[in-house]
């Protein structure tokens, strides 16, 4: 039998002689109320225990969520750092390649000037050789012409 608060408020006990209440009826009613109260207390304790378990689970979930967010943020920072490092490394490689290219071009230009100077020197020596050889031939020719006379 479930006892409601209204039942308790409306409960009336039969009077006995001398204006008292029937002790057995009061005891029976109190036993019923005590049983209901005991059941409600047990149910209330069970509900509190379930509530505590759920609250603990929620707290664990929230802690996991915080950890996951922190992990994701850390991963995002690491990814951004890796990207930045890769870009810096790529820029460094490009700079080194450009510098190496400039050195190669400068060396080629220096070698071109050197070869151009060598060519001019060889041409000058050729002209000098031809002039000297022609002068020598002219001298021998004159000597031969004097000898024939």
Contact map, one row per residue, 1 for C-alpha under 8 A:
11100000000000000000000000000001000000000000000000000000000000000000000000000000000000000000000000000000000000000000000000000000000000000000000000000
11110000000000000000000000000000000100000000000000000000000000000000000000000000000000000000000000000000000000000000000000000000000000000000000000000
11111011000000000000000000000001100100000000000000000000000000000000000000000000000000000000000000000000000000000000000000000000000000000000000000000
01111111000000000000000000000000000000000000000000000000000000000000000000000000000000000000000000000000000000000000000000000000000000000000000000000
00111111100000000000000000000000000000000000000000000000000000000000000000000000000000000000000000000000000000000000000000000000000000000000000000000
00011111110000000000000000000000000000000000000000000000000000000000000000000000000000000000000000000000000000000000000000000000000000000000000000000
00111111111000000000000000000000000000000000000000000000000000000000000000000000000000000000000000000000000000000000000000000000000000000000000000000
00111111111000000000000000000000000000000000000000000000000000000000000000000000000000000000000000000000000000000000000000000000000000000000000000000
00001111111000000000000000000000000000000000000000000000000000000000000000000000000000000000000000000000000000000000000000000000000000000000000000000
00000111111100000000000000000000000000000000000000000000000000000000000000000000000000000000000000000000000000000000000000000000000000000000000000000
00000011111110000000000000000000000000000000000000000000000000000000000000000000000000000000000000000000000000000000000000000000000000000000000000000
00000000011111000000000000000000000000000000000000000000000000000000000000000000000000000000000000000000000000000000000000000000000000000000000000000
00000000001111100000110011000000000000000000000000000000000000000000000000000000000000000000000000000000000000000000000000000000000000000000000000000
00000000000111110000110000000000000000000000000000000000000000000000000000000000000000000000000000000000000000000000000000000000000000000000000000000
00000000000011111011110000000000000000000000000000000000000000000000000000000000000000000000000000000000000000000000000000000000000000000000000000000
00000000000001111111110000000000000000000000000000000000000000000000000000000000000000000000000000000000000000000000000000000000000000000000000000000
00000000000000111111000000000000000000000000000000000000000000000000000000000000000000000000000000000000000000000000000000000000000000000000000000000
00000000000000011111000000000000000000000000000000000000000000000000000000000000000000000000000000000000000000000000000000000000000000000000000000000
00000000000000111111100000000000000000000000000000000000000000000000000000000000000000000000000000000000000000000000000000000000000000000000000000000
00000000000000111111110000000000000000000000000000000000000000000000000000000000000000000000000000000000000000000000000000000000000000000000000000000
00000000000011110011111001000000000000000000000000000000000000000000000000000000000000000000000000000000000000000000000000000000000000000000000000000
00000000000011110001111111000000000000000000000000000000000000000000000000000000000000000000000000000000000000000000000000000000000000000000000000000
00000000000000000000111111100000000000000000000000000000000000000000000000000000000000000000000000000000000000000000000000000000000000000000000000000
00000000000000000000011111110000000000000000000000000000000000000000000000000000000000000000000000000000000000000000000000000000000000000000000000000
00000000000010000000011111111000000000000000000000000000000000000000000000000000000000000000000000000000000000000000000000000000000000000000000000000
00000000000010000000111111111100000000000000000000000000000000000000000000000000000000000000000000000000000000000000000000000000000000000000000000000
00000000000000000000001111111110000000000000000000000000000000000000000000000000000000000000000000000000000000000000000000000000000000000000000000000
00000000000000000000000111111111000000000000000000000000000000000000000000000000000000000000000000000000000000000000000000000000000000000000000000000
00000000000000000000000011111111100000000000000000000000000000000000000000000000000000000000000000000000000000000000000000000000000000000000000000000
00000000000000000000000001111111110000000000000000000000000000000000000000000000000000000000000000000000000000000000000000000000000000000000000000000
00000000000000000000000000111111111000000000000000000000000000000000000000000000000000000000000000000000000000000000000000000000000000000000000000000
10100000000000000000000000011111111100000000000000000000000000000000000000000000000000000000000000000000000000000000000000000000000000000000000000000
00100000000000000000000000001111111110000000000000000000000000000000000000000000000000000000000000000000000000000000000000000000000000000000000000000
00000000000000000000000000000111111111000000000000000000000000000000000000000000000000000000000000000000000000000000000000000000000000000000000000000
00000000000000000000000000000011111111100000000000000000000000000000000000000000000000000000000000000000000000000000000000000000000000000000000000000
01100000000000000000000000000001111111110000000000000000000000000000000000000000000000000000000000000000000000000000000000000000000000000000000000000
00000000000000000000000000000000111111111000000000000000000000000000000000000000000000000000000000000000000000000000000000000000000000000000000000000
00000000000000000000000000000000011111111100000000000000000000000000000000000000000000000000000000000000000000000000000000000000000000000000000000000
00000000000000000000000000000000001111111110000000000000000000000000000000000000000000000000000000000000000000000000000000000000000000000000000000000
00000000000000000000000000000000000111111111000000000000000000000000000000000000000000000000000000000000000000000000000000000000000000000000000000000
00000000000000000000000000000000000011111111100000000000000000000000000000000000000000000000000000000000000000000000000000000000000000000000000000000
00000000000000000000000000000000000001111111110000000000000000000000000000000000000000000000000000000000000000000000000000000000000000000000000000000
00000000000000000000000000000000000000111111111000000000000000000000000000000000000000000000000000000000000000000000000000000000000000000000000000000
00000000000000000000000000000000000000011111111100000000000000000000000000000000000000000000000000000000000000000000000000000000000000000000000000000
00000000000000000000000000000000000000001111111110000000000000000000000000000000000000000000000000000000000000000000000000000000000000000000000000000
00000000000000000000000000000000000000000111111111000000000000000000000000000000000000000000000000000000000000000000000000000000000000000000000000000
00000000000000000000000000000000000000000011111111100000000000000000000000000000000000000000000000000000000000000000000000000000000000000000000000000
00000000000000000000000000000000000000000001111111110000000000000000000000000000000000000000000000000000000000000000000000000000000000000000000000000
00000000000000000000000000000000000000000000111111111000000000000000000000000000000000000000000000000000000000000000000000000000000000000000000000000
00000000000000000000000000000000000000000000011111111100000000000000000000000000000000000000000000000000000000000000000000000000000000000000000000000
00000000000000000000000000000000000000000000001111111110000000000000000000000000000000000000000000000000000000000000000000000000000000000000000000000
00000000000000000000000000000000000000000000000111111111000000000000000000000000000000000000000000000000000000000000000000000000000000000000000000000
00000000000000000000000000000000000000000000000011111111100000000000000000000000000000000000000000000000000000000000000000000000000000000000000000000
00000000000000000000000000000000000000000000000001111111110000000000000000000000000000000000000000000000000000000000000000000000000000000000000000000
00000000000000000000000000000000000000000000000000111111111000000000000000000000000000000000000000000000000000000000000000000000000000000000000000000
00000000000000000000000000000000000000000000000000011111111100000000000000000000000000000000000000000000000000000000000000000000000000000000000000000
00000000000000000000000000000000000000000000000000001111111110000000000000000000000000000000000000000000000000000000000000000000000000000000000000000
00000000000000000000000000000000000000000000000000000111111111000000000000000000000000000000000000000000000000000000000000000000000000000000000000000
00000000000000000000000000000000000000000000000000000011111111100000000000000000000000000000000000000000000000000000000000000000000000000000000000000
00000000000000000000000000000000000000000000000000000001111111110000000000000000000000000000000000000000000000000000000000000000000000000000000000000
00000000000000000000000000000000000000000000000000000000111111111000000000000000000000000000000000000000000000000000000000000000000000000000000000000
00000000000000000000000000000000000000000000000000000000011111111100000000000000000000000000000000000000000000000000000000000000000000000000000000000
00000000000000000000000000000000000000000000000000000000001111111110000000000000000000000000000000000000000000000000000000000000000000000000000000000
00000000000000000000000000000000000000000000000000000000000111111111000000000000000000000000000000000000000000000000000000000000000000000000000000000
00000000000000000000000000000000000000000000000000000000000011111111100000000000000000000000000000000000000000000000000000000000000000000000000000000
00000000000000000000000000000000000000000000000000000000000001111111110000000000000000000000000000000000000000000000000000000000000000000000000000000
00000000000000000000000000000000000000000000000000000000000000111111111000000000000000000000000000000000000000000000000000000000000000000000000000000
00000000000000000000000000000000000000000000000000000000000000011111111100000000000000000000000000000000000000000000000000000000000000000000000000000
00000000000000000000000000000000000000000000000000000000000000001111111110000000000000000000000000000000000000000000000000000000000000000000000000000
00000000000000000000000000000000000000000000000000000000000000000111111111000000000000000000000000000000000000000000000000000000000000000000000000000
00000000000000000000000000000000000000000000000000000000000000000011111111100000000000000000000000000000000000000000000000000000000000000000000000000
00000000000000000000000000000000000000000000000000000000000000000001111111110000000000000000000000000000000000000000000000000000000000000000000000000
00000000000000000000000000000000000000000000000000000000000000000000111111111000000000000000000000000000000000000000000000000000000000000000000000000
00000000000000000000000000000000000000000000000000000000000000000000011111111100000000000000000000000000000000000000000000000000000000000000000000000
00000000000000000000000000000000000000000000000000000000000000000000001111111110000000000000000000000000000000000000000000000000000000000000000000000
00000000000000000000000000000000000000000000000000000000000000000000000111111111000000000000000000000000000000000000000000000000000000000000000000000
00000000000000000000000000000000000000000000000000000000000000000000000011111111100000000000000000000000000000000000000000000000000000000000000000000
00000000000000000000000000000000000000000000000000000000000000000000000001111111110000000000000000000000000000000000000000000000000000000000000000000
00000000000000000000000000000000000000000000000000000000000000000000000000111111111000000000000000000000000000000000000000000000000000000000000000000
00000000000000000000000000000000000000000000000000000000000000000000000000011111111100000000000000000000000000000000000000000000000000000000000000000
00000000000000000000000000000000000000000000000000000000000000000000000000001111111110000000000000000000000000000000000000000000000000000000000000000
00000000000000000000000000000000000000000000000000000000000000000000000000000111111111000000000000000000000000000000000000000000000000000000000000000
00000000000000000000000000000000000000000000000000000000000000000000000000000011111111100000000000000000000000000000000000000000000000000000000000000
00000000000000000000000000000000000000000000000000000000000000000000000000000001111111110000000000000000000000000000000000000000000000000000000000000
00000000000000000000000000000000000000000000000000000000000000000000000000000000111111111000000000000000000000000000000000000000000000000000000000000
00000000000000000000000000000000000000000000000000000000000000000000000000000000011111111100000000000000000000000000000000000000000000000000000000000
00000000000000000000000000000000000000000000000000000000000000000000000000000000001111111110000000000000000000000000000000000000000000000000000000000
00000000000000000000000000000000000000000000000000000000000000000000000000000000000111111111000000000000000000000000000000000000000000000000000000000
00000000000000000000000000000000000000000000000000000000000000000000000000000000000011111111100000000000000000000000000000000000000000000000000000000
00000000000000000000000000000000000000000000000000000000000000000000000000000000000001111111110000000000000000000000000000000000000000000000000000000
00000000000000000000000000000000000000000000000000000000000000000000000000000000000000111111111000000000000000000000000000000000000000000000000000000
00000000000000000000000000000000000000000000000000000000000000000000000000000000000000011111111100000000000000000000000000000000000000000000000000000
00000000000000000000000000000000000000000000000000000000000000000000000000000000000000001111111110000000000000000000000000000000000000000000000000000
00000000000000000000000000000000000000000000000000000000000000000000000000000000000000000111111111000000000000000000000000000000000000000000000000000
00000000000000000000000000000000000000000000000000000000000000000000000000000000000000000011111111100000000000000000000000000000000000000000000000000
00000000000000000000000000000000000000000000000000000000000000000000000000000000000000000001111111110000000000000000000000000000000000000000000000000
00000000000000000000000000000000000000000000000000000000000000000000000000000000000000000000111111111000000000000000000000000000000000000000000000000
00000000000000000000000000000000000000000000000000000000000000000000000000000000000000000000011111111100000000000000000000000000000000000000000000000
00000000000000000000000000000000000000000000000000000000000000000000000000000000000000000000001111111110000000000000000000000000000000000000000000000
00000000000000000000000000000000000000000000000000000000000000000000000000000000000000000000000111111111000000000000000000000000000000000000000000000
00000000000000000000000000000000000000000000000000000000000000000000000000000000000000000000000011111111100000000000000000000000000000000000000000000
00000000000000000000000000000000000000000000000000000000000000000000000000000000000000000000000001111111110000000000000000000000000000000000000000000
00000000000000000000000000000000000000000000000000000000000000000000000000000000000000000000000000111111111000000000000000000000000000000000000000000
00000000000000000000000000000000000000000000000000000000000000000000000000000000000000000000000000011111111100000000000000000000000000000000000000000
00000000000000000000000000000000000000000000000000000000000000000000000000000000000000000000000000001111111110000000000000000000000000000000000000000
00000000000000000000000000000000000000000000000000000000000000000000000000000000000000000000000000000111111111000000000000000000000000000000000000000
00000000000000000000000000000000000000000000000000000000000000000000000000000000000000000000000000000011111111100000000000000000000000000000000000000
00000000000000000000000000000000000000000000000000000000000000000000000000000000000000000000000000000001111111110000000000000000000000000000000000000
00000000000000000000000000000000000000000000000000000000000000000000000000000000000000000000000000000000111111111000000000000000000000000000000000000
00000000000000000000000000000000000000000000000000000000000000000000000000000000000000000000000000000000011111111100000000000000000000000000000000000
00000000000000000000000000000000000000000000000000000000000000000000000000000000000000000000000000000000001111111110000000000000000000000000000000000
00000000000000000000000000000000000000000000000000000000000000000000000000000000000000000000000000000000000111111111000000000000000000000000000000000
00000000000000000000000000000000000000000000000000000000000000000000000000000000000000000000000000000000000011111111100000000000000000000000000000000
00000000000000000000000000000000000000000000000000000000000000000000000000000000000000000000000000000000000001111111110000000000000000000000000000000
00000000000000000000000000000000000000000000000000000000000000000000000000000000000000000000000000000000000000111111111000000000000000000000000000000
00000000000000000000000000000000000000000000000000000000000000000000000000000000000000000000000000000000000000011111111100000000000000000000000000000
00000000000000000000000000000000000000000000000000000000000000000000000000000000000000000000000000000000000000001111111110000000000000000000000000000
00000000000000000000000000000000000000000000000000000000000000000000000000000000000000000000000000000000000000000111111111000000000000000000000000000
00000000000000000000000000000000000000000000000000000000000000000000000000000000000000000000000000000000000000000011111111100000000000000000000000000
00000000000000000000000000000000000000000000000000000000000000000000000000000000000000000000000000000000000000000001111111110000000000000000000000000
00000000000000000000000000000000000000000000000000000000000000000000000000000000000000000000000000000000000000000000111111111000000000000000000000000
00000000000000000000000000000000000000000000000000000000000000000000000000000000000000000000000000000000000000000000011111111100000000000000000000000
00000000000000000000000000000000000000000000000000000000000000000000000000000000000000000000000000000000000000000000001111111110000000000000000000000
00000000000000000000000000000000000000000000000000000000000000000000000000000000000000000000000000000000000000000000000111111111000000000000000000000
00000000000000000000000000000000000000000000000000000000000000000000000000000000000000000000000000000000000000000000000011111111100000000000000000000
00000000000000000000000000000000000000000000000000000000000000000000000000000000000000000000000000000000000000000000000001111111110000000000000000000
00000000000000000000000000000000000000000000000000000000000000000000000000000000000000000000000000000000000000000000000000111111111000000000000000000
00000000000000000000000000000000000000000000000000000000000000000000000000000000000000000000000000000000000000000000000000011111111100000000000000000
00000000000000000000000000000000000000000000000000000000000000000000000000000000000000000000000000000000000000000000000000001111111110000000000000000
00000000000000000000000000000000000000000000000000000000000000000000000000000000000000000000000000000000000000000000000000000111111111000000000000000
00000000000000000000000000000000000000000000000000000000000000000000000000000000000000000000000000000000000000000000000000000011111111100000000000000
00000000000000000000000000000000000000000000000000000000000000000000000000000000000000000000000000000000000000000000000000000001111111110000000000000
00000000000000000000000000000000000000000000000000000000000000000000000000000000000000000000000000000000000000000000000000000000111111111000000000000
00000000000000000000000000000000000000000000000000000000000000000000000000000000000000000000000000000000000000000000000000000000011111111100000000000
00000000000000000000000000000000000000000000000000000000000000000000000000000000000000000000000000000000000000000000000000000000001111111110000000000
00000000000000000000000000000000000000000000000000000000000000000000000000000000000000000000000000000000000000000000000000000000000111111111000000000
00000000000000000000000000000000000000000000000000000000000000000000000000000000000000000000000000000000000000000000000000000000000011111111100000000
00000000000000000000000000000000000000000000000000000000000000000000000000000000000000000000000000000000000000000000000000000000000001111111110000000
00000000000000000000000000000000000000000000000000000000000000000000000000000000000000000000000000000000000000000000000000000000000000111111111000000
00000000000000000000000000000000000000000000000000000000000000000000000000000000000000000000000000000000000000000000000000000000000000011111111100000
00000000000000000000000000000000000000000000000000000000000000000000000000000000000000000000000000000000000000000000000000000000000000001111111110000
00000000000000000000000000000000000000000000000000000000000000000000000000000000000000000000000000000000000000000000000000000000000000000111111111000
00000000000000000000000000000000000000000000000000000000000000000000000000000000000000000000000000000000000000000000000000000000000000000011111111100
00000000000000000000000000000000000000000000000000000000000000000000000000000000000000000000000000000000000000000000000000000000000000000001111111110
00000000000000000000000000000000000000000000000000000000000000000000000000000000000000000000000000000000000000000000000000000000000000000000111111111
00000000000000000000000000000000000000000000000000000000000000000000000000000000000000000000000000000000000000000000000000000000000000000000011111111
00000000000000000000000000000000000000000000000000000000000000000000000000000000000000000000000000000000000000000000000000000000000000000000001111111
00000000000000000000000000000000000000000000000000000000000000000000000000000000000000000000000000000000000000000000000000000000000000000000000111111
00000000000000000000000000000000000000000000000000000000000000000000000000000000000000000000000000000000000000000000000000000000000000000000000011111
